[in-house]
Amino acid sequence: METKNKEITPCMAIHPGDILADELEARGITQKEFASKMGMFPANLNKIIKGKAKVTKRIAEKLEELLGITKEFWLDIQKDYEINLRTQAKREFDSENKMATIPLAQLLDMQEEIERLSSRLNFIIASQKKKRTIIRKQIKQ
């Protein structure tokens, strides 16, 4: 039996700022307080926490100094985040292009099947509503 080696990627990329926010919360440190210790403006720290700015080598070194979590950890998380973003974008692009390769006749068949199932579902819903109305009338009598 042949097995295919598929690369597994998370469905959501985790920015190092998410981890930093959790770490600060766990330690009871405010962003403003930590930004001051980092020697940066609170708005810039907030950009990192919100995932709008990268964790650079200099920032990773300062995080290591202040939190005791290695700079390699922060840089690896940043690198993984960027790789996962690219992988997710490629997956979405491939998925959209896959739809474009389905023959029109097959798409029309799929549309007809969806319409048929939708019609059947509407019939079932209407039948259930009718039954409930009859039951309510019987209960009131």
DSSP file with accessible surface (Angstrom, degrees, kcal/mol):
  #  RESIDUE AA STRUCTURE BP1 BP2  ACC     N-H-->O    O-->H-N    N-H-->O    O-->H-N    TCO  KAPPA ALPHA  PHI   PSI    X-CA   Y-CA   Z-CA
    1    1 A M              0   0  228      0, 0.0     2,-0.4     0, 0.0     0, 0.0   0.000 360.0 360.0 360.0 128.1    0.0    0.0    0.0
    2    2 A E        -     0   0  172      2,-0.0     2,-0.4     0, 0.0     0, 0.0  -0.705 360.0-158.9 -92.7 134.9    1.4    3.3   -1.1
    3    3 A T        -     0   0  118     -2,-0.4     2,-0.5     2,-0.0     0, 0.0  -0.909  11.7-134.3-113.2 144.2    1.0    6.3    1.2
    4    4 A K        -     0   0  168     -2,-0.4     2,-1.1     2,-0.0    -2,-0.0  -0.808  13.8-135.2 -96.5 134.2    1.2    9.9    0.2
    5    5 A N        -     0   0  167     -2,-0.5     2,-0.4     2,-0.0    -2,-0.0  -0.775  29.8-175.7 -90.0 100.3    3.2   12.2    2.3
    6    6 A K        -     0   0  162     -2,-1.1     2,-0.3     1,-0.0    -2,-0.0  -0.832  26.3-121.6 -99.7 137.3    1.1   15.3    2.6
    7    7 A E        -     0   0  150     -2,-0.4     2,-0.5     1,-0.0    -2,-0.0  -0.587  25.0-144.0 -75.4 130.1    2.3   18.4    4.4
    8    8 A I        +     0   0  161     -2,-0.3    -1,-0.0     0, 0.0     0, 0.0  -0.862  22.7 176.4 -99.4 125.8    0.1   19.3    7.3
    9    9 A T        -     0   0   23     -2,-0.5     4,-0.1    78,-0.0    75,-0.0  -0.966  34.2-102.7-126.9 148.4   -0.4   22.9    8.0
   10   10 A P        -     0   0   61      0, 0.0     3,-0.1     0, 0.0    78,-0.0  -0.275  21.8-128.7 -65.9 153.4   -2.6   24.6   10.6
   11   11 A C  S    S+     0   0  118      1,-0.2     2,-0.4     2,-0.0    -2,-0.0   0.649  97.9  40.8 -76.3 -11.9   -5.9   26.1    9.4
   12   12 A M  S    S-     0   0  119      2,-0.0     2,-0.4    76,-0.0    -1,-0.2  -0.995  81.9-132.4-139.4 129.1   -4.9   29.3   11.2
   13   13 A A        -     0   0   12     -2,-0.4     2,-0.6    71,-0.1    68,-0.1  -0.662  20.6-142.5 -80.9 132.8   -1.6   30.9   11.3
   14   14 A I        -     0   0   75     -2,-0.4    67,-0.1    63,-0.1    70,-0.1  -0.869  10.3-148.0-101.0 117.9   -0.5   31.9   14.9
   15   15 A H    >>  -     0   0    6     -2,-0.6     3,-1.6     1,-0.1     4,-1.0  -0.560  21.7-122.2 -80.5 145.2    1.3   35.2   15.1
   16   16 A P  H 3> S+     0   0    0      0, 0.0     4,-2.7     0, 0.0     5,-0.2   0.796 110.7  69.3 -59.1 -23.8    4.0   35.6   17.8
   17   17 A G  H 3> S+     0   0    0     31,-0.4     4,-2.7     1,-0.2     5,-0.2   0.845  93.3  56.3 -62.3 -33.2    2.0   38.6   19.1
   18   18 A D  H <> S+     0   0   65     -3,-1.6     4,-2.0     2,-0.2    -1,-0.2   0.916 110.1  44.4 -62.4 -42.7   -0.8   36.2   20.2
   19   19 A I  H  X S+     0   0   42     -4,-1.0     4,-2.6     2,-0.2    -2,-0.2   0.914 112.3  52.2 -69.2 -40.5    1.7   34.3   22.3
   20   20 A L  H  X S+     0   0    1     -4,-2.7     4,-2.8     1,-0.2     5,-0.2   0.925 108.1  51.4 -61.6 -43.5    3.2   37.5   23.7
   21   21 A A  H  X S+     0   0   29     -4,-2.7     4,-2.4     1,-0.2    -1,-0.2   0.926 111.6  47.3 -59.8 -44.5   -0.3   38.8   24.6
   22   22 A D  H  X S+     0   0  104     -4,-2.0     4,-2.6     1,-0.2    -1,-0.2   0.899 112.1  50.6 -62.5 -40.9   -1.0   35.5   26.5
   23   23 A E  H  X S+     0   0   52     -4,-2.6     4,-1.6     2,-0.2    -2,-0.2   0.916 111.1  47.2 -65.1 -43.7    2.4   35.7   28.2
   24   24 A L  H  X>S+     0   0    5     -4,-2.8     5,-2.7     2,-0.2     4,-0.6   0.921 113.0  49.5 -64.7 -41.8    1.9   39.3   29.4
   25   25 A E  H ><5S+     0   0  155     -4,-2.4     3,-1.2    -5,-0.2    -2,-0.2   0.929 109.3  51.6 -62.5 -44.4   -1.6   38.4   30.6
   26   26 A A  H 3<5S+     0   0   84     -4,-2.6    -1,-0.2     1,-0.3    -2,-0.2   0.826 114.0  44.4 -62.5 -30.6   -0.3   35.4   32.5
   27   27 A R  H 3<5S-     0   0  110     -4,-1.6    -1,-0.3    -5,-0.2    -2,-0.2   0.445 112.0-119.6 -93.8  -2.8    2.3   37.5   34.2
   28   28 A G  T <<5 +     0   0   63     -3,-1.2     2,-0.5    -4,-0.6    -3,-0.2   0.828  63.2 145.0  69.8  33.8   -0.1   40.4   34.9
   29   29 A I      < -     0   0   32     -5,-2.7    -1,-0.2    -6,-0.1    -2,-0.1  -0.894  43.3-135.3-108.1 131.7    1.9   42.9   32.9
   30   30 A T     >  -     0   0   79     -2,-0.5     4,-2.6     1,-0.1     5,-0.2  -0.441  19.6-119.8 -79.1 158.2    0.1   45.6   30.9
   31   31 A Q  H  > S+     0   0   66      2,-0.2     4,-3.1     1,-0.2     5,-0.2   0.907 115.1  52.2 -62.3 -41.2    1.1   46.5   27.4
   32   32 A K  H  > S+     0   0  160      1,-0.2     4,-1.9     2,-0.2    -1,-0.2   0.933 111.5  46.0 -61.7 -45.8    1.9   50.0   28.4
   33   33 A E  H  > S+     0   0   86      1,-0.2     4,-1.9     2,-0.2    -1,-0.2   0.919 115.5  46.1 -62.7 -44.5    4.2   48.8   31.2
   34   34 A F  H  X S+     0   0    3     -4,-2.6     4,-2.3     1,-0.2    -2,-0.2   0.888 108.1  56.0 -69.6 -38.3    5.9   46.2   28.9
   35   35 A A  H  X>S+     0   0    0     -4,-3.1     5,-2.6     1,-0.2     4,-1.0   0.913 106.6  51.6 -59.3 -40.3    6.3   48.7   26.1
   36   36 A S  H ><5S+     0   0   94     -4,-1.9     3,-0.7     1,-0.2    -1,-0.2   0.930 110.3  47.5 -62.0 -44.3    8.2   50.9   28.5
   37   37 A K  H 3<5S+     0   0  103     -4,-1.9    -1,-0.2     1,-0.2    -2,-0.2   0.834 111.5  51.9 -65.1 -32.0   10.5   48.0   29.5
   38   38 A M  H 3<5S-     0   0    4     -4,-2.3    -1,-0.2     2,-0.2    -2,-0.2   0.645 112.2-122.2 -76.7 -17.6   11.0   47.2   25.8
   39   39 A G  T <<5S+     0   0   66     -4,-1.0     2,-0.3    -3,-0.7    -3,-0.2   0.855  73.8 111.7  77.4  34.9   12.0   50.8   25.1
   40   40 A M  S   <S-     0   0   28     -5,-2.6    -1,-0.3    -6,-0.1    -2,-0.2  -0.910  75.7 -90.3-136.0 163.7    9.2   51.2   22.5
   41   41 A F    >>  -     0   0  148     -2,-0.3     4,-1.8     1,-0.1     3,-0.7  -0.495  35.1-123.5 -70.6 143.3    6.0   53.1   22.1
   42   42 A P  H 3> S+     0   0   59      0, 0.0     4,-2.7     0, 0.0     5,-0.2   0.863 112.1  59.0 -55.4 -35.3    2.9   51.2   23.3
   43   43 A A  H 3> S+     0   0   63      1,-0.2     4,-1.7     2,-0.2     5,-0.1   0.878 104.8  49.5 -63.1 -36.4    1.3   51.6   19.9
   44   44 A N  H <> S+     0   0   64     -3,-0.7     4,-1.4     2,-0.2    -1,-0.2   0.891 111.1  48.2 -70.9 -39.2    4.3   49.7   18.3
   45   45 A L  H  X S+     0   0    1     -4,-1.8     4,-2.5     1,-0.2     3,-0.2   0.923 109.4  54.4 -64.1 -40.7    4.0   46.9   20.9
   46   46 A N  H  X S+     0   0   56     -4,-2.7     4,-2.7     1,-0.2     6,-0.2   0.868 102.8  56.7 -62.0 -35.6    0.2   46.8   20.2
   47   47 A K  H  <>S+     0   0  105     -4,-1.7     5,-2.8     2,-0.2     6,-1.1   0.896 108.8  46.7 -61.5 -40.0    1.0   46.3   16.5
   48   48 A I  H ><5S+     0   0    3     -4,-1.4     3,-1.5     4,-0.2   -31,-0.4   0.952 112.9  48.5 -65.8 -47.1    3.0   43.3   17.3
   49   49 A I  H 3<5S+     0   0   12     -4,-2.5    -2,-0.2     1,-0.3    -1,-0.2   0.877 111.7  49.8 -62.6 -35.5    0.3   41.9   19.6
   50   50 A K  T 3<5S-     0   0  132     -4,-2.7    -1,-0.3    -5,-0.2    -2,-0.2   0.483 117.0-114.2 -82.2  -2.3   -2.3   42.5   17.0
   51   51 A G  T < 5S+     0   0   20     -3,-1.5    -3,-0.2    -4,-0.3    -2,-0.1   0.668  87.2 115.0  80.4  17.3   -0.2   40.7   14.3
   52   52 A K  S   <S+     0   0  171     -5,-2.8     2,-0.3    -6,-0.2    -4,-0.2   0.506  72.8  44.1 -97.4  -6.5    0.3   43.9   12.3
   53   53 A A  S    S-     0   0   32     -6,-1.1   -36,-0.2    -5,-0.1    -2,-0.2  -0.982  83.7-114.7-138.1 150.0    4.1   44.0   12.8
   54   54 A K        -     0   0  119     -2,-0.3     2,-0.8     1,-0.1    -6,-0.1  -0.424  22.4-117.7 -79.8 156.1    6.8   41.4   12.8
   55   55 A V        -     0   0    4     19,-0.2     2,-0.1    -2,-0.1    23,-0.1  -0.862  42.0-162.0 -89.1 109.5    9.0   40.2   15.6
   56   56 A T     >  -     0   0   64     -2,-0.8     4,-3.0     1,-0.1     5,-0.2  -0.362  33.2 -99.3 -86.4 173.9   12.4   41.2   14.4
   57   57 A K  H  > S+     0   0  131      1,-0.2     4,-2.4     2,-0.2     5,-0.2   0.917 124.6  50.2 -60.3 -44.0   15.7   39.9   15.7
   58   58 A R  H  > S+     0   0  137      2,-0.2     4,-2.0     1,-0.2    -1,-0.2   0.925 112.9  45.8 -62.0 -43.4   16.2   43.0   17.9
   59   59 A I  H  > S+     0   0   14      1,-0.2     4,-2.8     2,-0.2    -2,-0.2   0.920 111.2  52.9 -66.7 -41.1   12.7   42.6   19.4
   60   60 A A  H  X S+     0   0    0     -4,-3.0     4,-2.3     1,-0.2    -1,-0.2   0.899 108.3  51.0 -61.1 -39.4   13.2   38.9   19.9
   61   61 A E  H  X S+     0   0   78     -4,-2.4     4,-2.2     2,-0.2    -1,-0.2   0.908 111.3  47.4 -64.4 -40.8   16.5   39.6   21.8
   62   62 A K  H  X S+     0   0   54     -4,-2.0     4,-2.5     2,-0.2     5,-0.2   0.898 110.3  52.6 -68.7 -38.4   14.6   42.1   24.0
   63   63 A L  H  X>S+     0   0    0     -4,-2.8     4,-3.1     2,-0.2     6,-0.6   0.909 109.3  50.1 -61.9 -41.3   11.8   39.6   24.6
   64   64 A E  H  X5S+     0   0   69     -4,-2.3     4,-2.0    -5,-0.2    -2,-0.2   0.936 111.4  48.5 -61.9 -44.6   14.4   37.0   25.7
   65   65 A E  H  <5S+     0   0  134     -4,-2.2    -2,-0.2     1,-0.2    -1,-0.2   0.914 121.3  34.2 -62.2 -42.7   16.0   39.5   28.0
   66   66 A L  H  <5S+     0   0   54     -4,-2.5    -2,-0.2     1,-0.1    -1,-0.2   0.815 131.6  26.8 -86.4 -32.8   12.7   40.5   29.7
   67   67 A L  H  <5S-     0   0   10     -4,-3.1    -3,-0.2    -5,-0.2    -2,-0.2   0.576  93.8-125.4-107.8 -16.1   10.7   37.3   29.6
   68   68 A G     << +     0   0   66     -4,-2.0     2,-0.5    -5,-0.5    -4,-0.2   0.665  68.4 129.5  78.0  14.3   13.4   34.6   29.6
   69   69 A I        -     0   0   35     -6,-0.6    -1,-0.3    -9,-0.1    -2,-0.2  -0.922  67.1-103.9-104.2 126.0   11.9   33.0   26.5
   70   70 A T     >  -     0   0   65     -2,-0.5     4,-1.5     1,-0.1     3,-0.3  -0.006  12.9-128.9 -57.2 148.3   14.7   32.5   23.9
   71   71 A K  H  > S+     0   0   56      1,-0.2     4,-2.7     2,-0.2     5,-0.2   0.848 110.2  61.4 -62.5 -32.0   15.0   34.8   20.9
   72   72 A E  H  > S+     0   0   97      1,-0.2     4,-2.9     2,-0.2    -1,-0.2   0.896 100.5  54.0 -62.3 -38.5   15.1   31.6   18.7
   73   73 A F  H  > S+     0   0   73     -3,-0.3     4,-2.5     2,-0.2    -1,-0.2   0.955 111.6  43.8 -57.8 -51.8   11.6   30.7   19.9
   74   74 A W  H  X S+     0   0    0     -4,-1.5     4,-2.2     1,-0.2    -2,-0.2   0.910 115.9  46.9 -63.8 -41.8   10.2   34.1   18.9
   75   75 A L  H  X S+     0   0   56     -4,-2.7     4,-2.6     2,-0.2    -1,-0.2   0.885 112.1  50.6 -69.1 -37.1   12.0   34.1   15.5
   76   76 A D  H  X S+     0   0   82     -4,-2.9     4,-3.1    -5,-0.2     5,-0.2   0.911 110.1  49.8 -65.6 -41.0   10.9   30.6   14.8
   77   77 A I  H  X S+     0   0   33     -4,-2.5     4,-2.4    -5,-0.2    -2,-0.2   0.917 111.9  48.6 -63.6 -41.5    7.2   31.4   15.6
   78   78 A Q  H  X S+     0   0   10     -4,-2.2     4,-2.2     2,-0.2    -2,-0.2   0.937 112.9  47.5 -62.8 -45.1    7.5   34.5   13.3
   79   79 A K  H  X S+     0   0  111     -4,-2.6     4,-2.5     1,-0.2    -2,-0.2   0.933 112.8  48.3 -63.0 -45.5    9.0   32.3   10.5
   80   80 A D  H  X S+     0   0   75     -4,-3.1     4,-3.0     1,-0.2     5,-0.2   0.895 109.3  54.5 -61.1 -39.6    6.3   29.6   11.0
   81   81 A Y  H  X S+     0   0   42     -4,-2.4     4,-2.3    -5,-0.2    -1,-0.2   0.941 110.1  45.5 -59.3 -47.2    3.6   32.3   10.9
   82   82 A E  H  X S+     0   0   52     -4,-2.2     4,-2.1     2,-0.2    -2,-0.2   0.906 113.9  48.9 -66.1 -40.2    4.9   33.7    7.6
   83   83 A I  H  X S+     0   0   56     -4,-2.5     4,-2.7     1,-0.2    -2,-0.2   0.934 111.7  49.3 -63.4 -45.9    5.2   30.2    6.1
   84   84 A N  H  X S+     0   0   28     -4,-3.0     4,-2.7     1,-0.2    -2,-0.2   0.880 108.8  53.0 -64.1 -36.5    1.7   29.2    7.2
   85   85 A L  H  X S+     0   0   72     -4,-2.3     4,-2.4    -5,-0.2    -1,-0.2   0.933 111.4  45.9 -62.2 -45.6    0.2   32.4    5.8
   86   86 A R  H  X S+     0   0  157     -4,-2.1     4,-2.5     2,-0.2    -2,-0.2   0.911 113.1  50.2 -63.3 -41.8    1.8   31.7    2.4
   87   87 A T  H  X S+     0   0   36     -4,-2.7     4,-2.7     2,-0.2    -2,-0.2   0.917 111.4  48.1 -63.7 -42.5    0.6   28.0    2.6
   88   88 A Q  H  X S+     0   0   27     -4,-2.7     4,-2.6     2,-0.2    -1,-0.2   0.913 111.2  50.2 -65.0 -41.1   -2.9   29.1    3.4
   89   89 A A  H  X S+     0   0   57     -4,-2.4     4,-2.6     1,-0.2    -2,-0.2   0.921 112.2  47.9 -63.0 -41.4   -2.9   31.7    0.6
   90   90 A K  H  X S+     0   0  127     -4,-2.5     4,-3.2     2,-0.2     5,-0.2   0.918 110.6  51.6 -64.9 -42.2   -1.7   29.0   -1.9
   91   91 A R  H  X S+     0   0  107     -4,-2.7     4,-2.4     2,-0.2    -2,-0.2   0.928 112.0  46.2 -60.5 -44.0   -4.3   26.5   -0.6
   92   92 A E  H  X S+     0   0  121     -4,-2.6     4,-2.4     2,-0.2    -1,-0.2   0.915 113.4  49.2 -65.2 -41.8   -7.1   29.1   -1.1
   93   93 A F  H  X S+     0   0  116     -4,-2.6     4,-2.5     2,-0.2    -2,-0.2   0.937 112.3  47.7 -62.6 -46.3   -5.7   30.0   -4.6
   94   94 A D  H  X S+     0   0   71     -4,-3.2     4,-2.2     1,-0.2    -2,-0.2   0.894 111.2  51.6 -61.3 -39.7   -5.5   26.3   -5.6
   95   95 A S  H  X S+     0   0   74     -4,-2.4     4,-1.6    -5,-0.2    -1,-0.2   0.924 110.8  47.1 -64.8 -43.5   -9.1   25.8   -4.3
   96   96 A E  H  X S+     0   0  126     -4,-2.4     4,-1.2     1,-0.2    -2,-0.2   0.907 113.7  48.2 -64.8 -40.7  -10.4   28.7   -6.3
   97   97 A N  H  X S+     0   0   69     -4,-2.5     4,-0.8     1,-0.2    -1,-0.2   0.821 104.4  60.3 -69.9 -30.9   -8.6   27.5   -9.4
   98   98 A K  H >< S+     0   0  151     -4,-2.2     3,-1.0     1,-0.2     4,-0.4   0.916 102.5  52.3 -62.3 -40.5   -9.8   24.0   -9.0
   99   99 A M  H >< S+     0   0  100     -4,-1.6     3,-1.2     1,-0.3    -1,-0.2   0.876 104.1  57.7 -61.5 -35.4  -13.4   25.3   -9.2
  100  100 A A  H 3< S+     0   0   81     -4,-1.2    -1,-0.3     1,-0.2    -2,-0.2   0.725 101.8  56.2 -69.1 -18.8  -12.4   27.0  -12.5
  101  101 A T  T << S+     0   0  106     -3,-1.0    -1,-0.2    -4,-0.8    -2,-0.2   0.510  78.9 106.7 -92.6  -4.2  -11.4   23.6  -14.0
  102  102 A I  S <  S-     0   0   37     -3,-1.2     5,-0.1    -4,-0.4    -3,-0.0  -0.623  82.0-109.3 -74.4 128.5  -14.7   21.9  -13.4
  103  103 A P     >  -     0   0   77      0, 0.0     4,-2.2     0, 0.0     3,-0.3  -0.225  20.4-121.4 -59.2 146.3  -16.4   21.5  -16.8
  104  104 A L  H  > S+     0   0  123      1,-0.2     4,-2.7     2,-0.2     5,-0.2   0.888 111.8  56.2 -57.1 -41.6  -19.5   23.7  -17.3
  105  105 A A  H  > S+     0   0   65      1,-0.2     4,-2.2     2,-0.2    -1,-0.2   0.913 108.4  48.0 -59.4 -40.2  -21.8   20.7  -17.9
  106  106 A Q  H  > S+     0   0   98     -3,-0.3     4,-2.4     2,-0.2    -1,-0.2   0.905 110.4  51.2 -67.8 -40.0  -20.8   19.3  -14.5
  107  107 A L  H  X S+     0   0   58     -4,-2.2     4,-2.5     2,-0.2    -2,-0.2   0.911 109.9  50.0 -62.6 -40.8  -21.3   22.6  -12.8
  108  108 A L  H  X S+     0   0   78     -4,-2.7     4,-2.6     2,-0.2    -2,-0.2   0.903 110.1  50.5 -64.9 -39.6  -24.8   22.8  -14.4
  109  109 A D  H  X S+     0   0   99     -4,-2.2     4,-2.4    -5,-0.2    -2,-0.2   0.912 110.6  49.6 -62.1 -41.7  -25.6   19.3  -13.2
  110  110 A M  H  X S+     0   0   81     -4,-2.4     4,-2.5     2,-0.2    -2,-0.2   0.911 110.3  50.4 -64.1 -40.4  -24.4   20.3   -9.7
  111  111 A Q  H  X S+     0   0  100     -4,-2.5     4,-2.6     1,-0.2    -2,-0.2   0.927 110.1  49.9 -64.3 -42.4  -26.7   23.4   -9.9
  112  112 A E  H  X S+     0   0  121     -4,-2.6     4,-2.5     1,-0.2    -1,-0.2   0.909 111.0  49.5 -62.5 -40.6  -29.7   21.3  -10.9
  113  113 A E  H  X S+     0   0   86     -4,-2.4     4,-2.8     2,-0.2     5,-0.2   0.914 110.8  49.7 -65.4 -41.3  -29.0   18.8   -8.1
  114  114 A I  H  X S+     0   0  109     -4,-2.5     4,-2.7     2,-0.2    -2,-0.2   0.928 111.6  48.7 -63.5 -43.6  -28.8   21.7   -5.6
  115  115 A E  H  X S+     0   0  108     -4,-2.6     4,-2.5     2,-0.2    -2,-0.2   0.909 111.8  49.8 -63.4 -39.5  -32.0   23.2   -6.9
  116  116 A R  H  X S+     0   0  136     -4,-2.5     4,-2.4     2,-0.2    -2,-0.2   0.944 113.4  45.1 -64.3 -46.2  -33.7   19.7   -6.6
  117  117 A L  H  X S+     0   0   89     -4,-2.8     4,-2.7     1,-0.2    -2,-0.2   0.896 112.3  52.1 -65.5 -37.7  -32.5   19.2   -3.1
  118  118 A S  H  X S+     0   0   56     -4,-2.7     4,-2.6    -5,-0.2    -1,-0.2   0.919 109.8  48.8 -63.9 -42.4  -33.5   22.7   -2.1
  119  119 A S  H  X S+     0   0   79     -4,-2.5     4,-2.1     2,-0.2    -2,-0.2   0.923 112.1  48.9 -62.9 -43.4  -37.0   22.2   -3.5
  120  120 A R  H  X S+     0   0  132     -4,-2.4     4,-2.3     1,-0.2    -2,-0.2   0.913 111.1  50.1 -63.1 -43.1  -37.3   18.9   -1.6
  121  121 A L  H  X S+     0   0   99     -4,-2.7     4,-2.7     1,-0.2    -2,-0.2   0.916 109.2  51.0 -63.1 -43.6  -36.1   20.6    1.6
  122  122 A N  H  X S+     0   0   97     -4,-2.6     4,-2.5     1,-0.2    -1,-0.2   0.896 109.5  51.6 -60.9 -38.5  -38.7   23.4    1.2
  123  123 A F  H  X S+     0   0  123     -4,-2.1     4,-2.5     2,-0.2    -2,-0.2   0.933 110.5  48.0 -63.1 -44.4  -41.4   20.8    0.7
  124  124 A I  H  X S+     0   0   66     -4,-2.3     4,-2.5     2,-0.2    -2,-0.2   0.931 112.0  49.3 -64.1 -42.5  -40.3   19.0    3.9
  125  125 A I  H  X S+     0   0   73     -4,-2.7     4,-2.4     1,-0.2    -1,-0.2   0.932 111.8  48.5 -63.0 -44.4  -40.3   22.2    5.8
  126  126 A A  H  X S+     0   0   56     -4,-2.5     4,-2.4     1,-0.2    -1,-0.2   0.909 111.0  51.2 -62.5 -40.9  -43.7   23.2    4.5
  127  127 A S  H  X S+     0   0   34     -4,-2.5     4,-2.5     2,-0.2    -1,-0.2   0.909 109.9  49.4 -62.9 -42.5  -45.1   19.7    5.5
  128  128 A Q  H  X S+     0   0   83     -4,-2.5     4,-2.5     2,-0.2    -2,-0.2   0.907 110.6  50.0 -64.6 -40.6  -43.7   20.1    9.0
  129  129 A K  H  X S+     0   0  119     -4,-2.4     4,-2.2     2,-0.2    -2,-0.2   0.917 110.8  50.0 -62.8 -41.7  -45.2   23.5    9.4
  130  130 A K  H  X S+     0   0  148     -4,-2.4     4,-2.3     1,-0.2    -2,-0.2   0.925 110.8  49.4 -63.5 -43.3  -48.6   22.1    8.2
  131  131 A K  H  X S+     0   0  118     -4,-2.5     4,-2.6     1,-0.2    -1,-0.2   0.913 110.2  50.7 -62.7 -42.7  -48.4   19.2   10.7
  132  132 A R  H  X S+     0   0  112     -4,-2.5     4,-2.8     1,-0.2    -1,-0.2   0.909 109.3  51.2 -62.5 -39.4  -47.5   21.6   13.6
  133  133 A T  H  X S+     0   0   65     -4,-2.2     4,-2.2     2,-0.2    -2,-0.2   0.932 111.1  47.6 -63.4 -43.6  -50.5   23.7   12.7
  134  134 A I  H  X S+     0   0   85     -4,-2.3     4,-2.3     1,-0.2    -2,-0.2   0.933 112.8  49.0 -63.2 -44.6  -52.8   20.7   12.7
  135  135 A I  H  X S+     0   0   90     -4,-2.6     4,-2.4     1,-0.2    -2,-0.2   0.923 109.9  51.3 -63.1 -42.6  -51.4   19.5   16.0
  136  136 A R  H  X S+     0   0  143     -4,-2.8     4,-2.1     1,-0.2    -1,-0.2   0.903 110.0  49.7 -61.2 -41.5  -51.8   23.0   17.6
  137  137 A K  H  X S+     0   0  132     -4,-2.2     4,-1.1     2,-0.2    -1,-0.2   0.908 111.2  49.4 -63.6 -40.7  -55.5   23.1   16.4
  138  138 A Q  H  < S+     0   0  124     -4,-2.3     3,-0.2     1,-0.2    -2,-0.2   0.884 110.0  51.0 -66.1 -36.9  -56.1   19.6   17.9
  139  139 A I  H  < S+     0   0  132     -4,-2.4    -1,-0.2     1,-0.2    -2,-0.2   0.902 107.2  53.5 -67.8 -38.9  -54.5   20.6   21.2
  140  140 A K  H  <        0   0  180     -4,-2.1    -1,-0.2    -5,-0.2    -2,-0.2   0.764 360.0 360.0 -67.1 -26.4  -56.7   23.8   21.4
  141  141 A Q     <        0   0  196     -4,-1.1    -3,-0.1    -3,-0.2    -4,-0.0   0.024 360.0 360.0 -75.9 360.0  -59.9   21.7   21.0
